[in-house]
Amino acid sequence: MGILDGKKGIIFGALNEQSLAWKVAEAAHKEGAQFTLTNAPMAMRLGEINGLAEKTGSKVIPADATSMEDLNNLFEESMEELGGKLDFILHSIGMSVNVRKKIPYPEMNYEYQHKGWDVSAVSFHKVMQTAWKKDAMNEWGSILALSYIAAQRVFPDYNDMADNKSYLESIARNFGYYFGKEKKVRVNTISQSPTMTTAGIGVTGFGGFLGYADAISPLGNASADDCANYCVSLFSDYTKMVTLQNLFHDGGFSYTGISKEVMDHFIDDKL
Ligand SMILES: NC(=O)c1ccc[n+]([C@@H]2O[C@H](COP(=O)([O-])OP(=O)(O)OC[C@H]3O[C@@H](n4cnc5c(N)ncnc54)[C@H](O)[C@@H]3O)[C@@H](O)[C@H]2O)c1
């Protein structure tokens, strides 16, 4: 439909074909957007992002999202490449060393916690601060990050990522106020269903998360492609007045108490 015709942006976090950011890049390209792709230099070594870049006609610019120097360079190069200011940014970044090392939440290692918090949450502030200082966003632009419902409800194996997501959502609201008032730019988070990606699979018992969420949600789990389409709608002019929101994209999971499928597991025939 070309709902992103003429729009320019930066997409963070496409690691491989399963990545949510990868699907967003494909969908945004289909809708007419132009963008640069970025990921941490370490992730680039796998080289898969080059295939996506070729497919979408995008330049790849490595940047560690926790480094202000890398972010400065990324924004400068992106604006040069795209020929002006930006209309959208996708932050699709998450990492927890405590999750990776399977350290239970009560035994949290604070050095690892600090690293994961910086990568998964504070980096969103750093990205927005870079855009703010460079006055890099066009009016009515859209800045988006991806979150998970563990920010509001307890999912024990999600570990310190739950705290990181709460922090991420709070940054979206607080920076979103300033971006709205002064730059007419909106800032939101999308809280996505569990999805089979590299980050997702890293969570202990992820298959259980996925199956439970699917059985509870009236519409079932939202796929990565559906998530990408929702992101595209949030970059488009059809959502100009939506800001400071955490938007559940989860097939109804967040508002469902119980479903017949889950209840059937617990029916006691002897009663
Ligand atoms: N998969 C799920 O179930 C799910 C559900 C809800 C939200 N999310 C969120 O979606 C986002 C994308 O995750 P995904 O599931 O597509 O997994 P993914 O592993 O494909 O993406 C995570 C990305 O973060 C990047 N990254 C890590 N450290 C970085 C750094 N220092 N600088 C720049 N980039 C860095 C990785 O290279 C990778 O590309 C994350 O915020 C994740 O928490 C995922």
The ligand as an SDF file (V2000), in Angstrom:
LIG
                    3D

 44 48  0  0  0  0  0  0  0  0999 V2000
   11.3220  -13.0850   21.1120 N   0  0  0  0  0  0  0  0  0  0  0  0
   10.4160  -12.7910   22.0100 C   0  0  0  0  0  0  0  0  0  0  0  0
    9.7230  -13.6620   22.5510 O   0  0  0  0  0  0  0  0  0  0  0  0
   10.1570  -11.3460   22.3820 C   0  0  0  0  0  0  0  0  0  0  0  0
    8.9420  -10.9890   22.9750 C   0  0  0  0  0  0  0  0  0  0  0  0
    8.7380   -9.6600   23.3430 C   0  0  0  0  0  0  0  0  0  0  0  0
    9.7410   -8.7220   23.1220 C   0  0  0  0  0  0  0  0  0  0  0  0
   10.9120   -9.1030   22.5420 N   0  0  0  0  0  0  0  0  0  0  0  0
   11.9550   -8.0910   22.3530 C   0  0  0  0  0  0  0  0  0  0  0  0
   12.1930   -7.8900   20.9650 O   0  0  0  0  0  0  0  0  0  0  0  0
   13.4970   -7.3390   20.8080 C   0  0  0  0  0  0  0  0  0  0  0  0
   14.2310   -8.0910   19.7130 C   0  0  0  0  0  0  0  0  0  0  0  0
   14.5160   -9.4030   20.1180 O   0  0  0  0  0  0  0  0  0  0  0  0
   14.3290  -10.6720   19.1730 P   0  0  0  0  0  0  0  0  0  0  0  0
   13.3600  -11.5680   19.8760 O   0  0  0  0  0  0  0  0  0  0  0  0
   14.0590  -10.2620   17.7810 O   0  0  0  0  0  0  0  0  0  0  0  0
   15.7420  -11.4030   19.3180 O   0  0  0  0  0  0  0  0  0  0  0  0
   17.1360  -11.1890   18.5230 P   0  0  0  0  0  0  0  0  0  0  0  0
   18.1270  -11.9610   19.3230 O   0  0  0  0  0  0  0  0  0  0  0  0
   16.9810  -11.5390   17.1120 O   0  0  0  0  0  0  0  0  0  0  0  0
   17.4110   -9.6190   18.6720 O   0  0  0  0  0  0  0  0  0  0  0  0
   18.1010   -9.0260   19.7540 C   0  0  0  0  0  0  0  0  0  0  0  0
   19.0960   -8.0740   19.1290 C   0  0  0  0  0  0  0  0  0  0  0  0
   19.7630   -7.2690   20.1150 O   0  0  0  0  0  0  0  0  0  0  0  0
   21.0570   -7.0090   19.5510 C   0  0  0  0  0  0  0  0  0  0  0  0
   21.9940   -6.4800   20.5510 N   0  0  0  0  0  0  0  0  0  0  0  0
   22.4580   -7.0860   21.6750 C   0  0  0  0  0  0  0  0  0  0  0  0
   23.3700   -6.3100   22.2880 N   0  0  0  0  0  0  0  0  0  0  0  0
   23.4680   -5.1650   21.5430 C   0  0  0  0  0  0  0  0  0  0  0  0
   24.2300   -3.9770   21.6590 C   0  0  0  0  0  0  0  0  0  0  0  0
   25.0890   -3.7740   22.6820 N   0  0  0  0  0  0  0  0  0  0  0  0
   24.0940   -3.0130   20.7110 N   0  0  0  0  0  0  0  0  0  0  0  0
   23.2460   -3.1870   19.6640 C   0  0  0  0  0  0  0  0  0  0  0  0
   22.4760   -4.2950   19.5110 N   0  0  0  0  0  0  0  0  0  0  0  0
   22.5980   -5.2740   20.4300 C   0  0  0  0  0  0  0  0  0  0  0  0
   21.4630   -8.3990   19.0670 C   0  0  0  0  0  0  0  0  0  0  0  0
   22.6120   -8.3880   18.2390 O   0  0  0  0  0  0  0  0  0  0  0  0
   20.1990   -8.8160   18.3490 C   0  0  0  0  0  0  0  0  0  0  0  0
   20.1930   -8.3860   17.0080 O   0  0  0  0  0  0  0  0  0  0  0  0
   14.1670   -7.3990   22.1780 C   0  0  0  0  0  0  0  0  0  0  0  0
   14.0230   -6.1530   22.8340 O   0  0  0  0  0  0  0  0  0  0  0  0
   13.3370   -8.4520   22.8740 C   0  0  0  0  0  0  0  0  0  0  0  0
   13.4030   -8.3720   24.2780 O   0  0  0  0  0  0  0  0  0  0  0  0
   11.1420  -10.3860   22.1510 C   0  0  0  0  0  0  0  0  0  0  0  0
  1  2  1  0
  2  3  2  0
  2  4  1  0
  4  5  1  0
  4 44  2  0
  5  6  2  0
  6  7  1  0
  7  8  2  0
  8  9  1  0
  8 44  1  0
  9 10  1  0
  9 42  1  0
 10 11  1  0
 11 12  1  0
 11 40  1  0
 12 13  1  0
 13 14  1  0
 14 15  2  0
 14 16  1  0
 14 17  1  0
 17 18  1  0
 18 19  2  0
 18 20  1  0
 18 21  1  0
 21 22  1  0
 22 23  1  0
 23 24  1  0
 23 38  1  0
 24 25  1  0
 25 26  1  0
 25 36  1  0
 26 27  1  0
 26 35  1  0
 27 28  2  0
 28 29  1  0
 29 30  1  0
 29 35  2  0
 30 31  1  0
 30 32  2  0
 32 33  1  0
 33 34  2  0
 34 35  1  0
 36 37  1  0
 36 38  1  0
 38 39  1  0
 40 41  1  0
 40 42  1  0
 42 43  1  0
M  CHG  2   8   1  16  -1
M  END
$$$$
